[in-house]
């Protein structure tokens, strides 16, 4: 079973949320961020190259031009490999844990799996970003030393900060999955 | 709770039989370790399980049946497998079945003794999790889960969550020792049932390592006994040893070698990893040192170096002389106190003259000294670099002297000025109370104090200029030495073995696991693939970094600037706190 919703993020870009229900005990939320637009790529490249050309006319050293090409290429590679996130996935497996995956534009995937025993709670946090209040979903982890303490706050969908509706729904799913035992079926949306 | 069955991928193509594994009741998960094939005698299977349980302290049991239908479904086999549940009773009794030409398996879990929930779990309530047995067995979780003592006879591992799965697999090595070529009556299928995995080279190295370690440990103990000899602890020698970074590096290297070749067996994986890291770091160091040695001895480069060294020292001294002469005139158009300027300048010039004559006295021996220094590179690149740092320190000794003179003079003036400034305002420093008190001075005292204050204020710019110039030179030398020490530290502390392991065998160092949902069909159990999530490189370096000689920058930038302003002496980073004057 699979359905798709679309939202807008805080910058006004479009986000697509896919929900897949593999079984009552396992479901996946997949958030696709907007792709790298050709317009921004072209404008950045043109700016760097024009600046390099301006320097070249001043200094008359062709090293500057080749350096600009290398800087653009390396910058693009670095941006695709370390910064630009294409998709973020939240996989919830009942009585096993929560898995957060972010796939970068270059194909690199970074995965964190949080065991159910370590999850203390799932909350919606409120933060002030520039001039507006944004809401995002967090997982609170247990502190092994202190039973009431929290050792870490893990933000979910960190890199695609979204409008309020999305975290709210995701939180519902997440907490329902956590709270219900295997004996009960988990209620669908 | 959903029942989770961890199933090894290597058993997916095995023939039908019995599932052997461990049941973890608190997580309601069954960790399948191996499959026993037909034909078998139940009593022998039970004996084998008892043996494994004794050896590994893991509650291994028969969990259920495994049915792999290669041909058309046989009705009789299904009934037979169900009947086995009566012989090996287990709660719950798993019935895994793989159909021919189908990717989807069926899995049933039956509870016999509990009357309140009769029958089976529905198919949806079972989750199949595939894992690679070899990788799970060899991998090491980070941070390590608290393992119970093996000697304590703790039958059930107390590790929680997925660590329990890792722990179960790694402790059941006794089960994996038998392969299909064994004469035993029970045929098992597991990750090395095709033949036990081993390497002749590794076995030979293991055999050889014992005597080699013993021999080298004896040798090293001789060397360390010789180095603790009392002759080396007399006053001037011990002072020199503590100042030379070469001695520090040699001592560190000796400690490392003693640890590597100690005859004691490493107790835990982290200690083993530390030994391996040290060994690789030492080997790399020696290899780099030998490369340097061969480069130096080719085409008589040592002679060229020795010929170049004296002119360079001359050149430095000459430049310093020029600098001093510039300072003695009107540097940058500043008008200095002429008499003090001349005195200071002449003093420093004489010092440089002494230095140049010392270098020329040394010049016939420099080539031989360099040759011997070059030989020391076979002890490792780090030793050669430390010697280079010491040579730089010795060759720039005059700069150090100038810096100390300048700093002392400047410090004296600053202290005098600050106390006279207090006198000027009718205050004084109370030593007993550690504070500034007001005080009434006589007229004579005030007069003399003010006069001295004026003199010091007018002389300060001259001293400050000399101090500034020589501090900058000193900082340059300290920076060069600091860079060399950083390089030495990098070679000493980089965990190369762990990094190589992470590069070539990413599953060996696991940060955790990750799951992938496999293709799913409604009404069939959910299938997940458990993969090892490798440790990121920065955490590998952070976890396995070797202890270095404690050469971290002690000063923060603020305290460094403060020290420079008040004219306190600064030392290179190499110095430890207890060795400062």
Interface residues (C-beta under 8 A of the other chain):
Chain A: X22 X23 X24 X25 X26 X28 X91 X93 X94 X95 X96 X97 X99 X101 X111 X112 X113 X115 X116 X117 X118 X181 X182 X183
Chain B: X1 X2 X4 X27 X28 X124 X125 X127 X160 X161 X162 X512 X513 X514 X515 X517 X520 X526 X528 X533
